[in-house]
Amino acid sequence: MSIFFTADHHFGHSNLIPYQKRPFANVEEMNETLIQRWNEAVKPRDTVYHLGDVSLLRPERTREILDRLNGKIFLIRGNHEKSAEDKVCASRFEWIKDYHFLSLNDGIKIALMHYAMRVWDRRHYGAWHLYGHSHGHLPPEEGRFALDVGVDCWDFRPVPLFTIRDKMIERGWSPMTPRPSKT
């Protein structure tokens, strides 16, 4: 069982194709490609933290798409969750929250939110911050362990924890990040 992170699928959002320069001829091609790439990466027993903006479709159509996606899905609210939070769809998610602080068994701590933050809980102790919303338009900040996990940054598929860990190590993160001095 693996852990994945993702954001900003915007299923059904045809205007997003030209706005974000997504390489799809139409919204149907985009939807099907996003579903296919999700399922190529995520297996049925995997865990996915979706950091918002699932769909702009009607709840019934959104549910049809959600039912085709592998994995247990935890949703962090984005600014386009009307359908995802509808009673038709909400039960497909393990939970729906605005923010979540994830503590993994190997000592990794991650602040999850749809929006990028400049500061977050335990940042000074090496905690990471994963976000969406910006579609890859925010440059990385030197010395900060924050990363956009939106599909526009990751070939339109969820990104596995081990890939994020490698990115954070490239940025200078260490599992033994020392506590700052109290002076």
C-alpha positions as a Markdown table, in Angstrom:
| # | Residue | x | y | z |
|---|---|---|---|---|
| 1 | Met | 0.0 | 0.0 | 0.0 |
| 2 | Ser | 1.4 | 3.4 | -1.1 |
| 3 | Ile | 0.5 | 7.0 | -0.3 |
| 4 | Phe | -0.1 | 9.5 | -3.0 |
| 5 | Phe | -0.9 | 13.3 | -3.1 |
| 6 | Thr | -2.6 | 15.2 | -5.8 |
| 7 | Ala | -4.8 | 18.3 | -6.5 |
| 8 | Asp | -6.6 | 20.4 | -9.1 |
| 9 | His | -8.1 | 17.8 | -11.4 |
| 10 | His | -11.0 | 20.1 | -12.2 |
| 11 | Phe | -13.0 | 17.3 | -13.8 |
| 12 | Gly | -15.5 | 18.9 | -16.3 |
| 13 | His | -13.9 | 22.3 | -16.3 |
| 14 | Ser | -13.5 | 23.0 | -20.0 |
| 15 | Asn | -12.3 | 26.6 | -19.6 |
| 16 | Leu | -9.3 | 25.3 | -17.6 |
| 17 | Ile | -7.9 | 23.6 | -20.8 |
| 18 | Pro | -6.9 | 26.8 | -22.5 |
| 19 | Tyr | -6.4 | 28.8 | -19.3 |
| 20 | Gln | -3.8 | 26.3 | -18.0 |
| 21 | Lys | -2.6 | 25.2 | -21.5 |
| 22 | Arg | -3.6 | 21.6 | -20.7 |
| 23 | Pro | -2.8 | 19.4 | -23.8 |
| 24 | Phe | -6.3 | 18.1 | -24.3 |
| 25 | Ala | -8.6 | 18.6 | -27.3 |
| 26 | Asn | -11.7 | 18.8 | -25.1 |
| 27 | Val | -13.0 | 18.2 | -21.6 |
| 28 | Glu | -14.0 | 14.5 | -22.3 |
| 29 | Glu | -10.4 | 13.7 | -23.3 |
| 30 | Met | -9.1 | 15.6 | -20.2 |
| 31 | Asn | -11.4 | 13.7 | -17.9 |
| 32 | Glu | -10.6 | 10.3 | -19.4 |
| 33 | Thr | -6.8 | 11.0 | -19.4 |
| 34 | Leu | -6.9 | 12.1 | -15.7 |
| 35 | Ile | -8.8 | 8.9 | -14.7 |
| 36 | Gln | -6.4 | 6.7 | -16.7 |
| 37 | Arg | -3.3 | 8.3 | -15.3 |
| 38 | Trp | -4.7 | 8.2 | -11.7 |
| 39 | Asn | -5.4 | 4.5 | -12.0 |
| 40 | Glu | -2.0 | 3.7 | -13.7 |
| 41 | Ala | -0.3 | 5.1 | -10.5 |
| 42 | Val | -2.8 | 4.3 | -7.7 |
| 43 | Lys | -3.8 | 0.8 | -6.8 |
| 44 | Pro | -7.1 | -0.1 | -5.1 |
| 45 | Arg | -5.6 | -0.4 | -1.6 |
| 46 | Asp | -3.5 | 2.8 | -1.9 |
| 47 | Thr | -4.2 | 6.0 | 0.0 |
| 48 | Val | -4.6 | 9.3 | -1.8 |
| 49 | Tyr | -4.7 | 12.8 | -0.2 |
| 50 | His | -6.5 | 15.0 | -2.7 |
| 51 | Leu | -5.7 | 18.7 | -1.9 |
| 52 | Gly | -8.8 | 20.2 | -3.5 |
| 53 | Asp | -10.6 | 21.2 | -6.7 |
| 54 | Val | -11.9 | 17.8 | -7.7 |
| 55 | Ser | -14.7 | 18.6 | -10.1 |
| 56 | Leu | -17.0 | 21.2 | -11.6 |
| 57 | Leu | -19.5 | 18.7 | -12.8 |
| 58 | Arg | -22.9 | 17.9 | -11.4 |
| 59 | Pro | -22.7 | 15.7 | -8.2 |
| 60 | Glu | -24.0 | 12.6 | -10.0 |
| 61 | Arg | -21.5 | 12.8 | -12.8 |
| 62 | Thr | -18.7 | 13.6 | -10.3 |
| 63 | Arg | -19.6 | 10.5 | -8.3 |
| 64 | Glu | -19.4 | 8.4 | -11.5 |
| 65 | Ile | -15.8 | 9.6 | -12.0 |
| 66 | Leu | -14.9 | 9.2 | -8.3 |
| 67 | Asp | -16.2 | 5.6 | -8.4 |
| 68 | Arg | -13.7 | 4.9 | -11.3 |
| 69 | Leu | -10.7 | 6.1 | -9.3 |
| 70 | Asn | -8.6 | 3.6 | -7.3 |
| 71 | Gly | -7.7 | 4.1 | -3.7 |
| 72 | Lys | -9.0 | 5.4 | -0.4 |
| 73 | Ile | -9.4 | 9.2 | -1.0 |
| 74 | Phe | -9.1 | 11.9 | 1.7 |
| 75 | Leu | -10.2 | 15.3 | 0.6 |
| 76 | Ile | -8.8 | 18.7 | 1.6 |
| 77 | Arg | -11.3 | 21.3 | 0.5 |
| 78 | Gly | -10.4 | 23.5 | -2.4 |
| 79 | Asn | -12.4 | 26.4 | -3.8 |
| 80 | His | -14.3 | 24.2 | -6.2 |
| 81 | Glu | -15.9 | 21.5 | -4.0 |
| 82 | Lys | -19.6 | 22.0 | -4.4 |
| 83 | Ser | -20.1 | 18.7 | -6.1 |
| 84 | Ala | -17.5 | 16.8 | -4.0 |
| 85 | Glu | -19.2 | 17.9 | -0.8 |
| 86 | Asp | -22.7 | 17.0 | -2.0 |
| 87 | Lys | -24.3 | 14.0 | -0.3 |
| 88 | Val | -24.0 | 12.1 | -3.5 |
| 89 | Cys | -20.2 | 12.3 | -3.5 |
| 90 | Ala | -19.2 | 12.9 | 0.1 |
| 91 | Ser | -19.4 | 9.3 | 1.1 |
| 92 | Arg | -16.7 | 8.4 | -1.5 |
| 93 | Phe | -14.1 | 10.3 | 0.7 |
| 94 | Glu | -12.7 | 8.9 | 4.0 |
| 95 | Trp | -13.1 | 12.5 | 5.3 |
| 96 | Ile | -13.3 | 16.1 | 4.1 |
| 97 | Lys | -11.3 | 18.8 | 5.9 |
| 98 | Asp | -10.0 | 22.3 | 5.3 |
| 99 | Tyr | -6.5 | 21.4 | 6.6 |
| 100 | His | -4.8 | 18.3 | 7.9 |
| 101 | Phe | -1.4 | 17.7 | 9.6 |
| 102 | Leu | -0.2 | 14.3 | 8.7 |
| 103 | Ser | 2.3 | 12.4 | 10.8 |
| 104 | Leu | 3.7 | 9.3 | 9.2 |
| 105 | Asn | 5.4 | 6.4 | 11.0 |
| 106 | Asp | 8.9 | 7.2 | 9.6 |
| 107 | Gly | 8.8 | 10.7 | 11.3 |
| 108 | Ile | 7.7 | 12.7 | 8.2 |
| 109 | Lys | 5.3 | 15.4 | 9.1 |
| 110 | Ile | 3.2 | 17.1 | 6.4 |
| 111 | Ala | 0.9 | 20.1 | 6.5 |
| 112 | Leu | -1.8 | 19.6 | 3.9 |
| 113 | Met | -3.9 | 22.5 | 2.5 |
| 114 | His | -5.3 | 23.5 | -0.8 |
| 115 | Tyr | -3.5 | 26.9 | -0.7 |
| 116 | Ala | 0.2 | 27.5 | -0.4 |
| 117 | Met | 1.3 | 28.8 | 3.0 |
| 118 | Arg | 4.4 | 30.8 | 3.8 |
| 119 | Val | 4.5 | 29.3 | 7.3 |
| 120 | Trp | 3.0 | 26.1 | 8.7 |
| 121 | Asp | 3.0 | 24.0 | 11.8 |
| 122 | Arg | 6.5 | 22.6 | 12.6 |
| 123 | Arg | 8.1 | 24.2 | 9.5 |
| 124 | His | 11.2 | 25.0 | 11.6 |
| 125 | Tyr | 11.4 | 21.4 | 12.6 |
| 126 | Gly | 11.5 | 20.1 | 9.0 |
| 127 | Ala | 7.8 | 19.5 | 8.4 |
| 128 | Trp | 6.7 | 19.7 | 4.8 |
| 129 | His | 3.9 | 21.6 | 3.3 |
| 130 | Leu | 2.0 | 20.2 | 0.3 |
| 131 | Tyr | -0.6 | 22.3 | -1.6 |
| 132 | Gly | -2.4 | 22.7 | -4.9 |
| 133 | His | -4.4 | 25.7 | -6.3 |
| 134 | Ser | -1.5 | 27.4 | -8.1 |
| 135 | His | -1.2 | 24.9 | -11.0 |
| 136 | Gly | 2.6 | 25.1 | -10.9 |
| 137 | His | 2.8 | 28.9 | -11.2 |
| 138 | Leu | 4.5 | 29.5 | -7.8 |
| 139 | Pro | 8.3 | 29.2 | -7.9 |
| 140 | Pro | 9.8 | 27.1 | -5.1 |
| 141 | Glu | 11.0 | 29.1 | -2.1 |
| 142 | Glu | 14.6 | 28.4 | -1.2 |
| 143 | Gly | 15.0 | 26.7 | 2.2 |
| 144 | Arg | 11.3 | 25.8 | 2.5 |
| 145 | Phe | 10.0 | 22.2 | 2.2 |
| 146 | Ala | 6.8 | 23.1 | 0.3 |
| 147 | Leu | 5.6 | 21.5 | -2.9 |
| 148 | Asp | 2.7 | 21.9 | -5.4 |
| 149 | Val | 1.2 | 18.5 | -5.9 |
| 150 | Gly | -1.3 | 19.6 | -8.5 |
| 151 | Val | -1.7 | 17.4 | -11.6 |
| 152 | Asp | -0.4 | 20.2 | -13.8 |
| 153 | Cys | 3.0 | 19.7 | -12.2 |
| 154 | Trp | 3.1 | 15.9 | -12.3 |
| 155 | Asp | 2.1 | 14.8 | -15.8 |
| 156 | Phe | -1.6 | 14.8 | -14.8 |
| 157 | Arg | -1.2 | 12.0 | -12.2 |
| 158 | Pro | -1.0 | 11.7 | -8.4 |
| 159 | Val | 2.6 | 11.8 | -7.0 |
| 160 | Pro | 3.8 | 9.1 | -4.7 |
| 161 | Leu | 5.2 | 9.9 | -1.3 |
| 162 | Phe | 8.7 | 8.5 | -2.2 |
| 163 | Thr | 8.9 | 11.0 | -5.1 |
| 164 | Ile | 8.0 | 13.9 | -2.8 |
| 165 | Arg | 10.6 | 12.6 | -0.2 |
| 166 | Asp | 13.3 | 12.6 | -2.9 |
| 167 | Lys | 12.3 | 16.2 | -3.9 |
| 168 | Met | 12.6 | 17.3 | -0.3 |
| 169 | Ile | 16.0 | 15.7 | 0.1 |
| 170 | Glu | 17.1 | 17.5 | -3.0 |
| 171 | Arg | 16.0 | 20.7 | -1.2 |
| 172 | Gly | 18.1 | 19.9 | 1.9 |
| 173 | Trp | 15.6 | 18.1 | 4.0 |
| 174 | Ser | 16.9 | 15.3 | 6.3 |
| 175 | Pro | 14.9 | 12.9 | 8.4 |
| 176 | Met | 17.1 | 14.0 | 11.3 |
| 177 | Thr | 16.5 | 17.7 | 10.9 |
| 178 | Pro | 17.7 | 19.2 | 14.2 |
| 179 | Arg | 15.5 | 21.3 | 16.4 |
| 180 | Pro | 16.4 | 25.0 | 16.3 |
| 181 | Ser | 18.3 | 26.4 | 19.3 |
| 182 | Lys | 16.3 | 28.3 | 21.9 |
| 183 | Thr | 18.8 | 31.2 | 21.9 |
